[in-house]
Amino acid sequence: MWNRYLFAFIAKLDLFNMETTSPFEVIVENARDLIWVYEEDATYSYVSRYFMEVLGYEAVNVIGHSAMQHVHPDDRVRLQSKFNQALHEGTSKGSVEHRIRCGNGEYIWIQSRLSVIDFKGKSCVLNIARELSEMAEDQRRIAESESSMRDAEFIAEMGSWRVNMETMENWWSPGNFNLYELLESSQTPGVDYVVNERLHKDDGPKVLEAMKDVVRTGKAKQLRLRVSCSDSNGDIRTKHVLTRIKPFLVDGKVQEVAGTNLDITELVEAQFKLEEQYLALIELNGSISKFAFKNTHELRGPLSAILGLINLMETTDSRPEYLQFLKKEALALDQVVRDINEVLLSEGKLKP
């Protein structure tokens, strides 16, 4: 648990504005708590010696830089909310647990409490935090869960993303980098890049409008998108992606929109092929019907003539054996045509 007595002590006394080293300054510098001071824009203005020792940063490398860049992406909104609360109300209500990135790239869990102080003549936010060693097991489970989620995303060809609708800051999961065929990095592609360069020209505006609708209504929306990708040869191909956008609430307000992308390219292409095959079958069926209709009617004409001729020949002195043979074959052919007619009638392809 963070040292609330130390927090109250520092917040109440003007330790940081004393011109000479004092017992109070010695306490701050030797406290076993991570202590730092934010400017109003959430950049570091001061970090304690223990902060540098635990996290592995040098003061010169963090002072003047954004403190939120060291906070785990999943925890930034929560900490930012507490920061804003402290900035506007003088103190945050209660503490906040979050992960912070060390110099070696690993994250540790800490518990922070924030309050406004006067630092070098300016209104700043004091953060006193303590490591949460008791959360080590939870941290391990979270790491395992994140690893499993990463594997699941790659297997299912899906990814997730979040956008802060106030700052348009964007975050992607590893699976989303894979879906867009980009190398995973700490620098997530901006919203403008995705909308203007990677999405189909008709789909980009739809996504932006859907995000605004989610913020306005608080209800999830689902879209089908076309994503442009290029292979090593520079050939462009289109991926079909199903995305579901939902609100991400902080203190009851929509702070971010979160989305899940699913690659449905194979499904869509299979659907296109089925539609093509269906149309081809319809065309083939029509051709067969026309062929059968043509044959069953045009064959009947010659057959009728043959049968009429045979009847005529029967009244003359023609050789009977040839006449019987010709008649037999003509009757058989006529029966075949009648059978075809019956089939067409039964299938509704021919009217009686």
C-alpha positions as CSV (number, residue, x, y, z in Angstrom):
1,M,0.0,0.0,0.0
2,W,1.3,3.5,-0.9
3,N,2.6,5.6,2.0
4,R,-0.4,8.0,2.5
5,Y,1.4,9.8,5.4
6,L,4.3,10.6,3.2
7,F,1.9,11.8,0.5
8,A,0.1,14.1,2.8
9,F,3.4,15.4,4.2
10,I,4.8,16.3,0.8
11,A,1.6,17.7,-0.6
12,K,1.2,20.0,2.5
13,L,4.8,21.3,2.7
14,D,6.5,23.3,0.0
15,L,9.4,20.8,-0.2
16,F,10.2,21.3,-3.9
17,N,10.5,25.1,-3.6
18,M,13.1,25.2,-0.9
19,E,16.3,26.7,-2.2
20,T,18.7,24.7,0.1
21,T,18.8,21.0,1.0
22,S,16.6,20.3,3.9
23,P,15.5,17.3,6.0
24,F,12.3,17.3,4.0
25,E,14.2,17.1,0.7
26,V,16.3,14.3,2.1
27,I,13.1,12.4,2.9
28,V,11.8,12.8,-0.6
29,E,15.0,11.7,-2.2
30,N,15.4,8.7,0.1
31,A,11.8,7.6,0.2
32,R,11.1,4.0,-0.9
33,D,8.3,5.3,-3.2
34,L,8.3,6.4,-6.8
35,I,7.8,10.1,-6.7
36,W,7.4,12.4,-9.7
37,V,5.8,15.7,-10.7
38,Y,3.7,16.3,-13.8
39,E,3.3,19.5,-15.7
40,E,-0.3,20.4,-16.7
41,D,0.4,18.7,-20.1
42,A,1.3,15.5,-18.3
43,T,5.1,15.8,-19.0
44,Y,7.6,15.0,-16.3
45,S,8.9,18.0,-14.4
46,Y,10.7,16.1,-11.6
47,V,11.5,12.5,-10.8
48,S,12.9,11.1,-7.5
49,R,16.1,9.1,-7.2
50,Y,14.1,5.9,-6.3
51,F,12.0,6.5,-9.5
52,M,15.1,6.4,-11.5
53,E,16.5,3.4,-9.6
54,V,13.4,1.2,-10.0
55,L,12.5,2.1,-13.6
56,G,16.0,2.4,-14.9
57,Y,15.7,5.9,-16.4
58,E,18.0,9.0,-16.1
59,A,16.3,12.2,-15.2
60,V,17.7,14.0,-18.3
61,N,16.0,11.4,-20.5
62,V,12.5,11.9,-19.0
63,I,12.2,15.5,-17.9
64,G,10.1,17.4,-20.4
65,H,8.7,14.2,-22.0
66,S,5.2,12.8,-21.8
67,A,4.7,10.6,-18.7
68,M,1.9,8.8,-20.3
69,Q,4.2,7.2,-22.9
70,H,5.6,5.0,-20.1
71,V,2.1,3.8,-19.0
72,H,0.7,0.6,-20.4
73,P,-1.8,1.3,-23.3
74,D,-4.5,-0.5,-21.5
75,D,-4.1,1.7,-18.4
76,R,-3.6,5.1,-19.9
77,V,-7.2,6.1,-20.0
78,R,-7.7,5.2,-16.3
79,L,-4.6,7.1,-15.2
80,Q,-5.4,10.1,-17.4
81,S,-8.9,10.3,-15.8
82,K,-7.3,10.4,-12.3
83,F,-4.8,13.0,-13.6
84,N,-7.6,15.2,-15.0
85,Q,-9.5,14.8,-11.7
86,A,-6.6,15.9,-9.6
87,L,-5.9,18.8,-12.0
88,H,-9.4,20.2,-11.7
89,E,-10.4,19.2,-8.2
90,G,-7.0,19.5,-6.4
91,T,-6.7,15.7,-5.7
92,S,-7.8,12.4,-7.2
93,K,-10.3,10.4,-5.3
94,G,-8.5,7.3,-4.1
95,S,-5.6,5.7,-5.8
96,V,-5.2,4.0,-9.2
97,E,-3.4,0.8,-10.1
98,H,-1.6,0.7,-13.4
99,R,1.4,-0.6,-15.2
100,I,4.5,1.5,-16.0
101,R,7.2,0.6,-18.5
102,C,10.8,0.3,-17.3
103,G,13.9,1.2,-19.2
104,N,14.3,-2.5,-20.3
105,G,10.9,-2.5,-21.8
106,E,9.2,-4.6,-19.1
107,Y,6.2,-3.4,-17.2
108,I,5.7,-3.4,-13.4
109,W,2.5,-2.8,-11.4
110,I,2.3,0.3,-9.2
111,Q,-0.4,2.1,-7.2
112,S,-0.5,5.9,-7.6
113,R,-2.1,8.7,-5.8
114,L,-2.2,12.2,-7.3
115,S,-2.6,15.7,-6.0
116,V,-2.0,19.3,-7.1
117,I,1.0,21.1,-5.6
118,D,2.9,24.3,-6.2
119,F,6.2,23.4,-8.0
120,K,8.6,26.1,-8.8
121,G,5.9,28.7,-8.9
122,K,3.6,26.6,-11.1
123,S,0.6,24.4,-10.4
124,C,1.6,20.8,-11.0
125,V,0.4,17.3,-10.2
126,L,2.4,15.2,-7.6
127,N,2.4,11.5,-8.1
128,I,3.5,9.2,-5.3
129,A,3.5,5.5,-6.3
130,R,4.5,2.2,-4.7
131,E,5.3,-1.1,-6.4
132,L,2.7,-3.8,-6.0
133,S,4.8,-6.9,-5.4
134,E,1.7,-8.7,-4.2
135,M,0.3,-8.4,-7.8
136,A,3.2,-10.4,-9.2
137,E,1.0,-13.5,-9.7
138,D,-1.7,-11.4,-11.3
139,Q,0.9,-9.8,-13.5
140,R,2.1,-13.3,-14.6
141,R,-1.4,-14.4,-15.4
142,I,-2.0,-11.2,-17.4
143,A,1.1,-11.8,-19.3
144,E,0.0,-15.4,-20.1
145,S,-3.4,-14.1,-21.0
146,E,-1.9,-11.5,-23.4
147,S,0.3,-14.2,-24.9
148,S,-2.7,-16.5,-25.4
149,M,-4.7,-13.6,-26.9
150,R,-1.8,-12.8,-29.3
151,D,-1.8,-16.5,-30.5
152,A,-5.6,-16.5,-30.8
153,E,-5.5,-13.3,-32.9
154,F,-2.9,-14.7,-35.3
155,I,-4.8,-18.0,-35.7
156,A,-8.1,-16.4,-36.2
157,E,-6.6,-13.6,-38.4
158,M,-8.1,-10.9,-36.2
159,G,-7.0,-7.8,-34.3
160,S,-8.2,-5.1,-32.0
161,W,-7.8,-1.3,-31.8
162,R,-8.8,1.7,-29.8
163,V,-9.1,5.4,-30.6
164,N,-9.3,8.3,-28.1
165,M,-12.0,10.5,-29.7
166,E,-10.7,13.6,-28.1
167,T,-7.0,13.3,-29.1
168,M,-7.4,10.7,-31.9
169,E,-4.6,8.8,-30.3
170,N,-4.6,5.3,-31.7
171,W,-3.6,1.9,-30.3
172,W,-3.4,-1.5,-32.1
173,S,-3.0,-5.0,-30.8
174,P,-0.3,-7.3,-32.4
175,G,-3.0,-9.1,-34.4
176,N,-4.0,-5.8,-36.0
177,F,-0.5,-5.1,-37.2
178,N,-0.5,-8.6,-38.7
179,L,-3.9,-8.1,-40.4
180,Y,-2.7,-4.9,-42.0
181,E,0.6,-6.7,-42.9
182,L,2.7,-4.2,-41.0
183,L,5.7,-4.8,-38.7
184,E,4.6,-4.5,-35.0
185,S,6.1,-1.4,-33.4
186,S,5.6,1.0,-30.6
187,Q,4.4,3.6,-33.1
188,T,0.8,2.8,-34.1
189,P,-0.3,4.1,-37.5
190,G,-2.4,7.2,-37.2
191,V,-6.1,7.3,-38.0
192,D,-5.5,9.5,-41.0
193,Y,-3.1,7.0,-42.5
194,V,-5.5,4.1,-42.1
195,V,-8.6,6.1,-43.4
196,N,-6.9,7.8,-46.3
197,E,-4.3,5.3,-47.4
198,R,-5.3,1.8,-46.4
199,L,-9.1,1.7,-46.6
200,H,-11.1,1.8,-49.7
201,K,-12.1,5.4,-50.6
202,D,-15.7,4.7,-49.9
203,D,-15.0,2.9,-46.6
204,G,-12.8,5.5,-44.8
205,P,-15.7,8.1,-44.3
206,K,-18.0,5.3,-43.2
207,V,-15.6,4.3,-40.4
208,L,-15.2,7.9,-39.1
209,E,-19.0,8.4,-39.2
210,A,-19.5,5.1,-37.4
211,M,-17.1,6.1,-34.6
212,K,-18.9,9.3,-34.1
213,D,-22.2,7.5,-34.0
214,V,-20.9,5.1,-31.3
215,V,-19.8,8.1,-29.2
216,R,-23.1,9.8,-29.7
217,T,-25.4,6.8,-29.1
218,G,-23.3,4.6,-26.9
219,K,-24.2,1.7,-29.1
220,A,-22.0,-0.7,-31.0
221,K,-21.9,-0.7,-34.8
222,Q,-20.7,-3.3,-37.4
223,L,-19.1,-2.6,-40.8
224,R,-17.6,-4.5,-43.7
225,L,-14.4,-2.8,-44.9
226,R,-11.9,-3.2,-47.8
227,V,-8.3,-2.9,-46.8
228,S,-5.6,-2.4,-49.4
229,C,-2.4,-4.5,-49.0
230,S,0.7,-4.9,-51.2
231,D,3.0,-7.9,-51.5
232,S,6.8,-7.9,-51.9
233,N,6.4,-7.3,-55.6
234,G,4.3,-4.2,-55.0
235,D,1.1,-5.8,-56.3
236,I,-2.0,-4.4,-54.6
237,R,-4.7,-6.8,-53.4
238,T,-7.8,-6.2,-51.3
239,K,-8.6,-7.8,-47.9
240,H,-12.2,-7.9,-46.7
241,V,-12.5,-7.1,-43.0
242,L,-15.5,-7.2,-40.7
243,T,-15.1,-4.7,-37.9
244,R,-17.2,-4.2,-34.8
245,I,-16.9,-0.8,-33.1
246,K,-18.1,-0.3,-29.5
247,P,-17.9,2.4,-26.8
248,F,-15.2,2.3,-24.1
249,L,-16.5,4.0,-21.0
250,V,-14.6,5.8,-18.3
251,D,-16.5,7.2,-15.4
252,G,-19.7,6.6,-17.3
253,K,-18.6,8.7,-20.3
254,V,-17.4,7.4,-23.7
255,Q,-13.7,8.2,-23.7
256,E,-12.6,5.9,-26.4
257,V,-14.0,3.7,-29.1
258,A,-12.7,0.1,-29.3
259,G,-12.9,-2.1,-32.4
260,T,-12.3,-5.7,-33.3
261,N,-11.3,-6.6,-36.9
262,L,-11.8,-10.0,-38.4
263,D,-10.3,-11.0,-41.8
264,I,-13.1,-12.5,-43.9
265,T,-11.3,-12.3,-47.2
266,E,-11.5,-16.1,-47.8
267,L,-15.2,-16.1,-46.9
268,V,-16.0,-13.2,-49.2
269,E,-14.0,-14.7,-52.1
270,A,-15.7,-18.0,-51.6
271,Q,-19.1,-16.2,-51.7
272,F,-18.1,-14.5,-54.9
273,K,-17.1,-17.8,-56.5
274,L,-20.4,-19.4,-55.4
275,E,-22.3,-16.5,-57.0
276,E,-20.4,-16.9,-60.2
277,Q,-21.0,-20.6,-60.2
278,Y,-24.7,-20.0,-59.5
279,L,-25.0,-17.6,-62.4
280,A,-23.1,-20.0,-64.7
281,L,-25.5,-22.8,-63.7
282,I,-28.5,-20.6,-64.4
283,E,-27.0,-19.8,-67.8
284,L,-26.2,-23.4,-68.5
285,N,-29.6,-24.5,-67.4
286,G,-31.2,-22.0,-69.7
287,S,-29.0,-23.2,-72.6
288,I,-30.0,-26.8,-71.9
289,S,-33.6,-25.9,-71.8
290,K,-33.4,-24.1,-75.1
291,F,-31.5,-27.0,-76.6
292,A,-34.1,-29.5,-75.4
293,F,-37.0,-27.2,-76.5
294,K,-35.4,-26.8,-79.9
295,N,-34.8,-30.5,-80.4
296,T,-38.1,-31.8,-79.1
297,H,-40.0,-29.5,-81.5
298,E,-37.7,-29.4,-84.5
299,L,-37.1,-33.2,-84.4
300,R,-40.8,-33.8,-84.3
301,G,-41.2,-32.2,-87.8
302,P,-38.8,-34.6,-89.6
303,L,-40.1,-37.5,-87.6
304,S,-43.6,-36.7,-88.6
305,A,-42.6,-36.5,-92.2
306,I,-40.8,-39.9,-92.0
307,L,-43.8,-41.5,-90.4
308,G,-46.1,-40.0,-93.1
309,L,-43.8,-41.2,-95.8
310,I,-43.8,-44.6,-94.3
311,N,-47.5,-44.7,-94.3
312,L,-47.5,-43.7,-98.0
313,M,-44.9,-46.3,-98.8
314,E,-47.0,-49.0,-97.1
315,T,-49.7,-48.4,-99.8
316,T,-47.2,-48.9,-102.6
317,D,-45.1,-51.9,-103.8
318,S,-42.0,-51.1,-101.6
319,R,-40.1,-53.9,-99.9
320,P,-41.9,-54.6,-96.7
321,E,-38.8,-55.6,-94.6
322,Y,-37.3,-52.2,-95.2
323,L,-40.5,-50.4,-94.4
324,Q,-40.9,-52.3,-91.2
325,F,-37.3,-51.5,-90.1
326,L,-37.7,-47.8,-90.9
327,K,-41.0,-47.6,-89.1
328,K,-39.6,-49.4,-86.0
329,E,-36.6,-47.0,-85.7
330,A,-38.8,-43.9,-86.3
331,L,-41.2,-44.9,-83.6
332,A,-38.3,-45.5,-81.2
333,L,-36.9,-42.0,-81.9
334,D,-40.3,-40.5,-81.5
335,Q,-40.6,-42.2,-78.1
336,V,-37.3,-40.7,-77.0
337,V,-38.5,-37.2,-77.9
338,R,-41.8,-37.8,-76.0
339,D,-39.7,-38.9,-73.0
340,I,-37.7,-35.7,-73.1
341,N,-41.0,-33.7,-73.3
342,E,-42.3,-35.5,-70.2
343,V,-39.1,-34.6,-68.3
344,L,-39.4,-30.9,-69.3
345,L,-43.1,-30.8,-68.4
346,S,-42.4,-32.3,-65.0
347,E,-39.7,-29.7,-64.3
348,G,-41.9,-26.8,-65.6
349,K,-39.5,-26.1,-68.4
350,L,-42.2,-26.8,-71.1
351,K,-45.8,-25.9,-71.3
352,P,-48.2,-28.7,-72.5
